[in-house]
Amino acid sequence: MFVRNLIFQSHNLGRQSDLLLTFDKSVVKVGDPSAVVWRVSTFGAEGPYQMKATYTSQLAFTKPQVESGHIIGAATAVDIDLGQQTNLTKAGNVFNLSAPVEGTAGYVKATNLAGLKEDLAIGFKTSGALLPTPVLYFNEVGDGSNVTALFTPRLRAYVTLKHKETEILKGEIHSPLLWEKDLAELAETTTWNLTLDPATGRYTISER
């Protein structure tokens, strides 16, 4: 398991801007996920601003609780490692994700055995957190169907308006992709400078 500490910063950016972080959803083999907004932070036009974000490679499946297009919690969750699988069941009004067992090498898998269509999510679990942070959301997975992912923590950054943390994204973000990294390939702690070219209006993110 590894931890990645990311620091995004600016100084006299020149324009108030919202920096958004979300994960690439193309890592899924079975299922049709929507990306979930991980972090959003506003960087002011003048002075220093900084956003810190910490990722831990401990993966987890959840039965998410959704309200107004945002994931607000989880009915149940289970930590899972690559090469493992779990089942979602329901007894009365109580959901349960089973203890993981061996599955397909390199993949994580969750099967819905709850009797009806149910939502599922993949996330990561930081040290000391009660519930995982959701990063990919699967709407109405059919009974007997599964979601399977070769999960690579490929993080993306955008400057964009309108989006909030934990929001389930309905389609692509309509802003240029500024930055994309596989977190497994980074050092434990990295610092990134957000800048804006006043002549072109183009944002860039570069390592300090």
C-alpha positions in Angstrom: 0.0 0.0 0.0 1.2 3.5 -0.7 0.3 7.1 0.1 0.5 10.1 -2.2 0.5 13.6 -0.9 -0.3 16.2 -3.6 0.1 19.9 -3.1 -1.3 22.3 -5.7 -0.4 26.0 -5.2 -0.5 29.4 -6.9 0.8 32.9 -6.3 -0.8 35.9 -7.9 -2.7 33.6 -10.3 -4.4 36.6 -12.0 -7.9 35.2 -12.1 -10.0 33.5 -9.4 -10.2 29.9 -10.5 -11.6 26.6 -9.3 -9.2 23.6 -9.5 -11.0 20.2 -9.8 -9.5 16.8 -9.3 -11.2 13.6 -10.5 -10.1 10.1 -11.5 -10.0 8.5 -15.0 -13.0 6.2 -15.4 -11.6 4.2 -18.4 -10.0 1.7 -15.9 -13.2 -0.3 -15.7 -13.5 -3.6 -17.6 -17.1 -4.5 -16.8 -19.7 -1.8 -16.0 -20.4 1.8 -17.1 -19.2 4.1 -14.4 -19.4 7.9 -13.8 -16.5 9.7 -12.4 -17.0 11.4 -9.0 -15.4 14.8 -8.2 -12.8 14.2 -5.6 -11.5 17.7 -4.7 -12.4 21.3 -5.7 -10.6 24.3 -4.4 -10.8 28.0 -5.2 -7.5 29.8 -6.0 -7.7 33.6 -5.7 -6.5 36.1 -8.2 -3.9 37.7 -5.9 -1.7 36.2 -3.1 -0.8 32.6 -2.3 -3.2 29.7 -2.4 -2.7 26.0 -1.8 -4.7 22.8 -1.9 -3.5 19.6 -0.3 -4.9 16.2 -1.3 -3.9 12.7 0.0 -4.5 9.5 -1.8 -4.1 6.0 -0.3 -3.9 2.9 -2.4 -6.3 0.9 -0.2 -9.3 0.3 -2.5 -12.9 -0.3 -1.3 -16.3 -1.0 -2.7 -19.4 0.8 -1.3 -23.1 0.8 -1.5 -23.3 4.6 -1.9 -26.0 6.9 -0.6 -26.9 9.5 -3.2 -28.7 12.8 -2.8 -29.2 15.4 -5.5 -26.5 14.0 -7.7 -23.9 13.8 -4.9 -22.6 10.8 -2.9 -23.3 11.7 0.7 -22.4 8.5 2.4 -22.5 4.7 2.2 -24.9 2.1 3.5 -22.0 -0.4 3.7 -18.4 -0.7 2.6 -15.6 -3.2 2.4 -11.9 -2.8 1.8 -10.6 -4.8 -1.1 -7.2 -5.5 -2.8 -6.4 -6.2 -6.4 -7.2 -9.8 -7.2 -10.2 -9.9 -4.8 -14.0 -9.9 -5.2 -17.0 -9.2 -3.0 -20.8 -9.7 -3.2 -23.5 -7.2 -2.3 -26.5 -8.7 -0.5 -29.5 -7.4 1.4 -31.3 -8.9 4.4 -34.4 -6.9 5.3 -33.3 -3.3 5.0 -29.6 -3.9 5.7 -27.1 -4.1 2.9 -23.8 -6.0 3.3 -20.6 -6.4 1.2 -19.1 -9.7 1.9 -15.5 -10.3 3.1 -13.3 -10.3 0.0 -12.2 -13.6 -1.5 -9.7 -14.4 -4.2 -10.8 -13.3 -7.7 -9.1 -12.5 -11.0 -5.5 -11.4 -10.6 -5.0 -7.6 -11.0 -8.7 -6.8 -10.9 -11.3 -5.9 -8.2 -14.9 -7.1 -8.6 -18.2 -6.6 -6.9 -21.3 -8.6 -7.8 -24.9 -7.4 -7.0 -26.8 -10.3 -5.3 -29.2 -8.0 -3.5 -32.3 -9.0 -5.5 -32.9 -5.7 -7.3 -30.9 -3.1 -9.2 -28.5 -1.3 -6.9 -25.8 1.4 -7.0 -22.2 0.6 -6.4 -19.0 2.6 -6.1 -15.3 2.1 -6.0 -13.2 4.3 -3.8 -10.1 4.5 -1.6 -9.7 4.4 2.2 -7.4 6.8 3.9 -5.9 5.9 7.3 -8.3 6.5 10.1 -11.3 7.2 7.9 -14.6 5.5 8.7 -15.8 5.4 5.1 -13.9 5.3 1.8 -13.7 8.3 -0.6 -15.8 7.4 -3.7 -14.1 7.9 -7.1 -16.2 5.9 -9.6 -20.0 5.4 -9.4 -22.1 2.7 -11.0 -25.8 3.4 -11.3 -28.4 0.6 -11.1 -26.2 -2.5 -11.4 -28.5 -5.4 -12.3 -29.1 -8.2 -9.9 -26.6 -10.9 -10.7 -24.4 -8.4 -12.6 -21.0 -7.2 -11.6 -18.5 -4.4 -11.9 -14.9 -5.2 -12.6 -12.0 -2.8 -12.7 -8.3 -3.0 -13.3 -8.0 0.1 -11.1 -5.1 2.5 -11.9 -5.2 5.7 -9.9 -4.9 8.0 -12.9 -5.8 11.5 -11.5 -6.9 14.4 -13.7 -7.0 18.1 -13.0 -9.2 20.8 -14.6 -10.0 24.4 -14.1 -13.8 24.6 -14.3 -16.9 26.1 -12.8 -20.2 24.6 -11.5 -18.9 21.4 -10.0 -18.7 20.4 -6.3 -16.9 17.7 -4.3 -18.6 14.3 -4.3 -20.7 15.3 -7.4 -21.4 12.4 -9.8 -20.3 13.7 -13.2 -22.8 13.2 -16.0 -20.5 13.0 -19.0 -17.2 14.7 -19.7 -15.9 17.9 -18.2 -16.2 20.7 -20.7 -12.8 22.3 -19.9 -9.3 21.4 -21.2 -7.5 18.7 -19.3 -4.6 20.4 -17.6 -2.8 17.6 -15.9 -3.0 13.8 -15.7 -0.8 11.5 -13.7 -0.7 7.8 -12.5 -0.3 8.4 -8.8 1.6 5.1 -8.4 4.4 6.6 -10.5 4.8 9.8 -8.3 7.0 10.3 -5.3 5.2 10.2 -1.9 4.9 14.0 -1.8 4.9 16.3 -4.8 4.2 20.0 -5.3 2.6 21.4 -8.4 2.3 25.1 -9.5 -0.8 26.3 -11.1 -0.2 29.3 -13.4 -2.1 31.4 -15.9 -0.6 33.0 -19.0 -2.4 36.4 -19.2 -1.7 36.8 -22.9 -3.3 33.5 -24.0 -5.6 32.7 -21.0 -4.1 29.2 -20.9 -3.6 27.5 -17.5 -0.7 25.1 -16.9 0.3 22.8 -14.0 4.0 22.1 -13.6 6.0 20.4 -10.9 7.8 22.7 -8.5 
